[in-house]
Amino acid sequence: MKKKTSNSKALKLAVLGASLASVAATAYFFFGPKGKKHRQQTKAWAIKMKGDVVEKLEVAREITEPVYREIIDTVTEEYKKGKKASLPEIETLAQDLKKHWKSISNLAIAAKRKVVKDASLVADAAKRANR
Protein backbone atom coordinates (compact mmCIF):
# COMPACT_ATOMS: atom_id res chain seq x y z
CA MET A 1 0.00 0.00 0.00
CA LYS A 2 2.83 2.39 0.66
CA LYS A 3 3.85 2.13 -3.00
CA LYS A 4 0.48 3.55 -4.00
CA THR A 5 1.15 6.60 -1.87
CA SER A 6 4.43 7.23 -3.70
CA ASN A 7 2.74 6.70 -7.05
CA SER A 8 -0.11 9.06 -6.17
CA LYS A 9 2.40 11.74 -5.16
CA ALA A 10 4.25 11.23 -8.43
CA LEU A 11 0.96 11.46 -10.34
CA LYS A 12 0.06 14.70 -8.54
CA LEU A 13 3.48 16.10 -9.40
CA ALA A 14 3.04 15.06 -13.04
CA VAL A 15 -0.34 16.79 -13.25
CA LEU A 16 1.16 19.87 -11.64
CA GLY A 17 3.99 19.81 -14.17
CA ALA A 18 1.57 19.56 -17.09
CA SER A 19 -0.46 22.46 -15.71
CA LEU A 20 2.67 24.55 -15.30
CA ALA A 21 3.70 23.76 -18.86
CA SER A 22 0.35 24.94 -20.24
CA VAL A 23 0.51 28.13 -18.18
CA ALA A 24 4.07 28.69 -19.38
CA ALA A 25 2.95 28.26 -22.99
CA THR A 26 0.27 30.89 -22.54
CA ALA A 27 2.74 33.23 -20.87
CA TYR A 28 5.20 32.70 -23.73
CA PHE A 29 2.52 33.64 -26.24
CA PHE A 30 1.66 36.90 -24.47
CA PHE A 31 5.04 37.86 -23.03
CA GLY A 32 7.51 36.21 -25.41
CA PRO A 33 9.47 37.91 -28.19
CA LYS A 34 6.30 38.83 -30.12
CA GLY A 35 4.16 39.22 -27.02
CA LYS A 36 3.52 42.95 -27.39
CA LYS A 37 2.23 42.41 -30.93
CA HIS A 38 0.10 39.47 -29.78
CA ARG A 39 -1.42 41.45 -26.91
CA GLN A 40 -2.32 44.35 -29.18
CA GLN A 41 -4.02 42.10 -31.73
CA THR A 42 -5.85 39.94 -29.27
CA LYS A 43 -9.57 40.49 -28.86
CA ALA A 44 -11.76 39.30 -26.02
CA TRP A 45 -12.99 36.22 -27.90
CA ALA A 46 -9.43 35.25 -28.75
CA ILE A 47 -8.39 35.40 -25.11
CA LYS A 48 -11.37 33.22 -24.21
CA MET A 49 -10.52 30.76 -27.00
CA LYS A 50 -6.91 30.50 -25.84
CA GLY A 51 -8.14 29.98 -22.28
CA ASP A 52 -10.40 27.16 -23.48
CA VAL A 53 -7.41 25.53 -25.20
CA VAL A 54 -5.35 25.82 -22.00
CA GLU A 55 -8.18 24.29 -19.93
CA LYS A 56 -8.39 21.29 -22.27
CA LEU A 57 -4.60 20.94 -22.21
CA GLU A 58 -4.68 20.80 -18.41
CA VAL A 59 -7.24 17.99 -18.53
CA ALA A 60 -5.31 15.96 -21.13
CA ARG A 61 -3.28 13.14 -19.61
CA GLU A 62 -0.48 13.29 -22.15
CA ILE A 63 0.18 16.21 -24.45
CA THR A 64 1.63 15.25 -27.80
CA GLU A 65 1.53 17.22 -31.02
CA PRO A 66 -1.49 15.29 -32.41
CA VAL A 67 -3.35 15.76 -29.10
CA TYR A 68 -2.43 19.46 -29.06
CA ARG A 69 -3.67 19.93 -32.63
CA GLU A 70 -6.86 17.98 -31.91
CA ILE A 71 -7.62 20.17 -28.89
CA ILE A 72 -7.14 23.31 -30.98
CA ASP A 73 -9.37 21.90 -33.74
CA THR A 74 -12.10 21.01 -31.22
CA VAL A 75 -12.09 24.47 -29.66
CA THR A 76 -11.97 26.08 -33.12
CA GLU A 77 -15.10 24.16 -34.17
CA GLU A 78 -16.89 25.30 -31.00
CA TYR A 79 -16.07 28.92 -31.81
CA LYS A 80 -17.13 28.54 -35.43
CA LYS A 81 -20.52 27.23 -34.30
CA GLY A 82 -20.93 30.02 -31.75
CA LYS A 83 -20.07 32.72 -34.33
CA LYS A 84 -18.02 34.59 -31.73
CA ALA A 85 -15.85 36.03 -34.50
CA SER A 86 -15.44 35.84 -38.25
CA LEU A 87 -14.34 32.49 -39.67
CA PRO A 88 -11.06 33.84 -41.10
CA GLU A 89 -10.13 35.33 -37.70
CA ILE A 90 -10.85 32.05 -35.93
CA GLU A 91 -8.86 30.05 -38.49
CA THR A 92 -5.94 32.48 -38.28
CA LEU A 93 -5.81 32.18 -34.50
CA ALA A 94 -6.00 28.37 -34.72
CA GLN A 95 -3.10 28.26 -37.18
CA ASP A 96 -1.10 30.65 -35.00
CA LEU A 97 -1.66 28.47 -31.93
CA LYS A 98 -0.58 25.37 -33.87
CA LYS A 99 2.67 27.10 -34.85
CA HIS A 100 3.64 27.35 -31.17
CA TRP A 101 3.93 23.58 -30.68
CA LYS A 102 7.75 23.56 -30.68
CA SER A 103 8.08 26.18 -27.96
CA ILE A 104 5.34 24.50 -25.92
CA SER A 105 6.90 21.06 -26.30
CA ASN A 106 10.28 22.42 -25.18
CA LEU A 107 8.65 23.92 -22.10
CA ALA A 108 6.76 20.68 -21.45
CA ILE A 109 9.94 18.60 -21.75
CA ALA A 110 11.69 20.84 -19.23
CA ALA A 111 8.70 20.66 -16.87
CA LYS A 112 8.51 16.88 -17.27
CA ARG A 113 12.19 16.50 -16.39
CA LYS A 114 11.66 18.56 -13.24
CA VAL A 115 8.56 16.54 -12.30
CA VAL A 116 10.39 13.24 -12.81
CA LYS A 117 13.30 14.50 -10.71
CA ASP A 118 10.95 15.72 -7.97
CA ALA A 119 8.95 12.48 -8.08
CA SER A 120 12.11 10.41 -7.69
CA LEU A 121 13.13 12.57 -4.71
CA VAL A 122 9.70 12.00 -3.13
CA ALA A 123 9.92 8.26 -3.78
CA ASP A 124 13.42 8.11 -2.27
CA ALA A 125 12.25 10.02 0.79
CA ALA A 126 9.29 7.66 1.17
CA LYS A 127 11.60 4.64 0.97
CA ARG A 128 13.89 6.11 3.60
CA ALA A 129 10.93 6.86 5.86
CA ASN A 130 9.68 3.25 5.59
CA ARG A 131 13.02 1.77 6.69
Backbone as CSV, one residue per row, in Angstrom:
resi,resn,N_x,N_y,N_z,CA_x,CA_y,CA_z,C_x,C_y,C_z
1,MET,0.808,-1.192,0.000,0.000,0.000,0.000,0.851,1.255,0.000
2,LYS,1.994,1.201,0.586,2.834,2.393,0.660,3.344,2.781,-0.717
3,LYS,3.444,1.811,-1.641,3.848,2.133,-2.998,2.811,3.016,-3.676
4,LYS,1.548,2.753,-3.404,0.479,3.551,-4.000,0.589,5.002,-3.558
5,THR,0.991,5.237,-2.354,1.153,6.600,-1.869,2.239,7.310,-2.676
6,SER,3.357,6.648,-2.910,4.429,7.231,-3.698,3.964,7.491,-5.114
7,ASN,3.228,6.541,-5.688,2.736,6.700,-7.050,1.729,7.833,-7.140
8,SER,0.877,7.984,-6.123,-0.108,9.065,-6.174,0.588,10.415,-6.048
9,LYS,1.646,10.487,-5.257,2.399,11.738,-5.162,3.064,12.050,-6.485
10,ALA,3.612,11.025,-7.121,4.249,11.227,-8.426,3.220,11.662,-9.461
11,LEU,2.025,11.080,-9.408,0.958,11.459,-10.339,0.546,12.911,-10.114
12,LYS,0.415,13.308,-8.849,0.065,14.699,-8.538,1.141,15.648,-9.053
13,LEU,2.393,15.270,-8.894,3.479,16.103,-9.399,3.453,16.176,-10.919
14,ALA,3.120,15.070,-11.572,3.042,15.056,-13.036,1.925,15.968,-13.526
15,VAL,0.776,15.917,-12.879,-0.342,16.786,-13.249,0.039,18.243,-13.026
16,LEU,0.698,18.515,-11.924,1.156,19.865,-11.641,2.125,20.335,-12.718
17,GLY,3.024,19.469,-13.121,3.988,19.812,-14.168,3.306,20.118,-15.492
18,ALA,2.303,19.323,-15.848,1.567,19.564,-17.091,0.827,20.894,-17.025
19,SER,0.243,21.187,-15.879,-0.457,22.464,-15.709,0.518,23.626,-15.831
20,LEU,1.667,23.491,-15.214,2.673,24.548,-15.298,3.142,24.747,-16.733
21,ALA,3.270,23.655,-17.467,3.701,23.762,-18.863,2.671,24.516,-19.697
22,SER,1.381,24.245,-19.457,0.354,24.940,-20.237,0.298,26.421,-19.870
23,VAL,0.483,26.729,-18.601,0.511,28.133,-18.180,1.739,28.820,-18.780
24,ALA,2.851,28.122,-18.802,4.073,28.686,-19.379,3.899,28.955,-20.869
25,ALA,3.200,28.074,-21.562,2.954,28.260,-22.992,2.119,29.511,-23.236
26,THR,1.111,29.703,-22.417,0.270,30.892,-22.542,1.092,32.149,-22.247
27,ALA,1.896,32.088,-21.219,2.739,33.234,-20.868,3.718,33.542,-21.994
28,TYR,4.277,32.507,-22.608,5.201,32.701,-23.728,4.494,33.426,-24.867
29,PHE,3.266,33.038,-25.150,2.518,33.642,-26.241,2.309,35.136,-25.988
30,PHE,1.955,35.499,-24.771,1.658,36.897,-24.473,2.879,37.727,-24.088
31,PHE,3.904,37.099,-23.535,5.041,37.860,-23.034,6.354,37.491,-23.695
32,GLY,6.315,36.617,-24.697,7.513,36.211,-25.407,8.011,37.297,-26.349
33,PRO,8.871,36.934,-27.281,9.467,37.914,-28.192,8.432,38.738,-28.983
34,LYS,7.335,38.124,-29.368,6.301,38.827,-30.121,5.078,39.114,-29.251
35,GLY,5.259,39.075,-27.958,4.156,39.224,-27.018,3.420,40.542,-27.131
36,LYS,4.159,41.642,-27.305,3.516,42.949,-27.391,2.589,42.986,-28.596
37,LYS,3.048,42.468,-29.718,2.229,42.415,-30.932,1.002,41.533,-30.702
38,HIS,1.209,40.389,-30.054,0.096,39.474,-29.779,-0.946,40.124,-28.870
39,ARG,-0.481,40.806,-27.835,-1.419,41.446,-26.910,-2.230,42.528,-27.596
40,GLN,-1.605,43.279,-28.494,-2.317,44.346,-29.184,-3.377,43.794,-30.129
41,GLN,-3.103,42.656,-30.739,-4.018,42.102,-31.732,-5.112,41.236,-31.112
42,THR,-4.931,40.866,-29.897,-5.855,39.938,-29.270,-7.155,40.630,-28.875
43,LYS,-8.239,39.984,-29.224,-9.567,40.486,-28.860,-10.105,39.602,-27.734
44,ALA,-11.187,40.023,-27.159,-11.759,39.300,-26.016,-12.065,37.844,-26.371
45,TRP,-12.649,37.591,-27.525,-12.992,36.218,-27.902,-11.738,35.376,-28.066
46,ALA,-10.674,35.990,-28.546,-9.430,35.253,-28.751,-8.822,34.844,-27.414
47,ILE,-8.897,35.731,-26.441,-8.393,35.402,-25.107,-9.190,34.239,-24.531
48,LYS,-10.510,34.292,-24.703,-11.371,33.220,-24.208,-11.045,31.902,-24.924
49,MET,-10.834,31.972,-26.235,-10.519,30.760,-27.005,-9.196,30.156,-26.532
50,LYS,-8.203,30.995,-26.324,-6.911,30.499,-25.838,-7.058,29.894,-24.445
51,GLY,-7.883,30.521,-23.620,-8.144,29.982,-22.283,-8.806,28.624,-22.353
52,ASP,-9.745,28.456,-23.304,-10.396,27.161,-23.478,-9.391,26.093,-23.906
53,VAL,-8.449,26.475,-24.772,-7.406,25.535,-25.199,-6.561,25.134,-23.994
54,VAL,-6.177,26.100,-23.182,-5.350,25.820,-21.997,-6.093,24.904,-21.033
55,GLU,-7.390,25.150,-20.824,-8.177,24.290,-19.929,-8.183,22.845,-20.419
56,LYS,-8.373,22.655,-21.716,-8.387,21.294,-22.271,-7.008,20.658,-22.203
57,LEU,-5.956,21.461,-22.342,-4.600,20.936,-22.208,-4.344,20.459,-20.780
58,GLU,-4.874,21.189,-19.806,-4.676,20.804,-18.411,-5.378,19.494,-18.096
59,VAL,-6.486,19.211,-18.773,-7.245,17.988,-18.529,-6.598,16.787,-19.229
60,ALA,-5.916,17.046,-20.343,-5.307,15.958,-21.127,-4.253,15.242,-20.292
61,ARG,-4.251,13.922,-20.385,-3.275,13.140,-19.611,-1.868,13.285,-20.179
62,GLU,-1.771,13.187,-21.496,-0.476,13.294,-22.151,-0.630,14.270,-23.306
63,ILE,0.277,15.201,-23.404,0.176,16.206,-24.450,1.243,15.921,-25.502
64,THR,0.766,15.461,-26.646,1.627,15.252,-27.802,1.163,16.210,-28.888
65,GLU,1.924,16.300,-29.957,1.526,17.224,-31.025,0.158,16.883,-31.604
66,PRO,-0.145,15.599,-31.903,-1.491,15.294,-32.413,-2.596,15.657,-31.414
67,VAL,-2.362,15.417,-30.132,-3.353,15.762,-29.104,-3.521,17.275,-29.044
68,TYR,-2.407,17.992,-29.085,-2.427,19.456,-29.057,-3.232,20.004,-30.242
69,ARG,-2.953,19.472,-31.429,-3.674,19.932,-32.634,-5.159,19.574,-32.560
70,GLU,-5.469,18.409,-32.042,-6.864,17.975,-31.907,-7.622,18.899,-30.947
71,ILE,-6.991,19.265,-29.857,-7.624,20.173,-28.892,-7.907,21.518,-29.554
72,ILE,-6.931,22.035,-30.288,-7.136,23.314,-30.979,-8.264,23.198,-31.994
73,ASP,-8.298,22.094,-32.748,-9.365,21.899,-33.739,-10.735,21.824,-33.077
74,THR,-10.823,21.140,-31.940,-12.097,21.010,-31.218,-12.589,22.374,-30.753
75,VAL,-11.709,23.148,-30.146,-12.088,24.472,-29.658,-12.442,25.381,-30.835
76,THR,-11.701,25.272,-31.923,-11.971,26.077,-33.116,-13.375,25.799,-33.642
77,GLU,-13.757,24.525,-33.696,-15.099,24.165,-34.166,-16.179,24.744,-33.259
78,GLU,-15.929,24.726,-31.949,-16.891,25.302,-31.000,-17.078,26.796,-31.275
79,TYR,-15.984,27.487,-31.561,-16.066,28.925,-31.807,-16.687,29.228,-33.168
80,LYS,-16.490,28.345,-34.132,-17.135,28.540,-35.435,-18.650,28.406,-35.299
81,LYS,-19.085,27.442,-34.509,-20.523,27.235,-34.305,-21.136,28.396,-33.545
82,GLY,-20.418,28.938,-32.587,-20.925,30.016,-31.754,-20.864,31.375,-32.425
83,LYS,-20.194,31.464,-33.574,-20.066,32.724,-34.328,-19.565,33.861,-33.441
84,LYS,-18.556,33.570,-32.629,-18.019,34.589,-31.727,-17.108,35.559,-32.472
85,ALA,-16.695,35.182,-33.668,-15.846,36.032,-34.502,-16.000,35.559,-35.942
86,SER,-15.359,36.262,-36.853,-15.444,35.845,-38.251,-14.627,34.559,-38.454
87,LEU,-15.032,33.757,-39.419,-14.341,32.494,-39.665,-12.862,32.686,-39.996
88,PRO,-12.499,33.662,-40.836,-11.062,33.844,-41.097,-10.255,34.186,-39.845
89,GLU,-10.837,34.980,-38.942,-10.132,35.330,-37.696,-9.919,34.093,-36.833
90,ILE,-10.947,33.269,-36.745,-10.850,32.049,-35.933,-9.800,31.115,-36.518
91,GLU,-9.833,30.931,-37.831,-8.859,30.053,-38.490,-7.432,30.581,-38.326
92,THR,-7.267,31.881,-38.434,-5.940,32.484,-38.277,-5.397,32.232,-36.878
93,LEU,-6.241,32.418,-35.879,-5.807,32.177,-34.503,-5.458,30.700,-34.295
94,ALA,-6.271,29.808,-34.853,-6.002,28.368,-34.717,-4.656,28.015,-35.341
95,GLN,-4.384,28.541,-36.518,-3.105,28.264,-37.177,-1.938,28.841,-36.371
96,ASP,-2.145,30.026,-35.815,-1.103,30.647,-35.001,-0.814,29.811,-33.755
97,LEU,-1.857,29.312,-33.109,-1.664,28.469,-31.927,-0.925,27.186,-32.290
98,LYS,-1.241,26.615,-33.440,-0.582,25.372,-33.865,0.904,25.599,-34.137
99,LYS,1.265,26.788,-34.565,2.674,27.095,-34.848,3.526,27.101,-33.578
100,HIS,2.900,27.257,-32.434,3.645,27.355,-31.170,3.967,25.997,-30.552
101,TRP,3.710,24.913,-31.249,3.932,23.583,-30.680,5.374,23.389,-30.222
102,LYS,6.345,23.805,-31.036,7.748,23.560,-30.680,8.132,24.247,-29.369
103,SER,7.724,25.496,-29.204,8.079,26.181,-27.955,7.351,25.558,-26.775
104,ILE,6.110,25.138,-26.988,5.345,24.499,-25.920,5.949,23.147,-25.568
105,SER,6.335,22.377,-26.579,6.903,21.055,-26.300,8.231,21.185,-25.565
106,ASN,9.020,22.201,-25.900,10.283,22.418,-25.176,10.015,22.757,-23.715
107,LEU,9.016,23.587,-23.471,8.647,23.916,-22.096,8.127,22.687,-21.362
108,ALA,7.328,21.883,-22.066,6.761,20.682,-21.452,7.854,19.675,-21.118
109,ILE,8.838,19.539,-21.998,9.936,18.600,-21.751,10.712,19.035,-20.508
110,ALA,10.974,20.329,-20.401,11.692,20.837,-19.228,10.875,20.615,-17.954
111,ALA,9.572,20.867,-18.033,8.704,20.662,-16.865,8.640,19.189,-16.501
112,LYS,8.588,18.326,-17.518,8.514,16.882,-17.266,9.784,16.402,-16.569
113,ARG,10.926,16.885,-17.029,12.195,16.504,-16.387,12.190,16.897,-14.907
114,LYS,11.709,18.104,-14.628,11.658,18.559,-13.243,10.701,17.705,-12.426
115,VAL,9.546,17.356,-13.006,8.563,16.539,-12.299,9.137,15.155,-12.021
116,VAL,9.800,14.563,-13.007,10.393,13.239,-12.814,11.453,13.302,-11.723
117,LYS,12.264,14.343,-11.741,13.299,14.500,-10.714,12.658,14.651,-9.334
118,ASP,11.641,15.513,-9.245,10.954,15.723,-7.971,10.252,14.447,-7.500
119,ALA,9.646,13.715,-8.436,8.954,12.480,-8.083,9.945,11.441,-7.557
120,SER,11.118,11.369,-8.169,12.111,10.405,-7.685,12.611,10.805,-6.297
121,LEU,12.726,12.114,-6.049,13.128,12.568,-4.711,12.068,12.204,-3.665
122,VAL,10.800,12.356,-4.036,9.704,12.004,-3.126,9.706,10.499,-2.871
123,ALA,9.902,9.713,-3.931,9.921,8.255,-3.779,11.093,7.823,-2.898
124,ASP,12.244,8.429,-3.105,13.417,8.109,-2.271,13.166,8.475,-0.811
125,ALA,12.554,9.613,-0.578,12.251,10.022,0.792,11.254,9.067,1.429
126,ALA,10.275,8.593,0.652,9.289,7.661,1.171,9.951,6.322,1.523
127,LYS,10.889,5.873,0.697,11.600,4.636,0.971,12.412,4.752,2.259
128,ARG,13.100,5.899,2.402,13.895,6.110,3.601,13.020,6.172,4.856
129,ALA,11.847,6.736,4.723,10.928,6.858,5.863,10.367,5.500,6.261
130,ASN,10.247,4.586,5.311,9.676,3.253,5.585,10.712,2.306,6.172
131,ARG,11.966,2.679,6.170,13.015,1.774,6.687,13.020,1.713,8.154
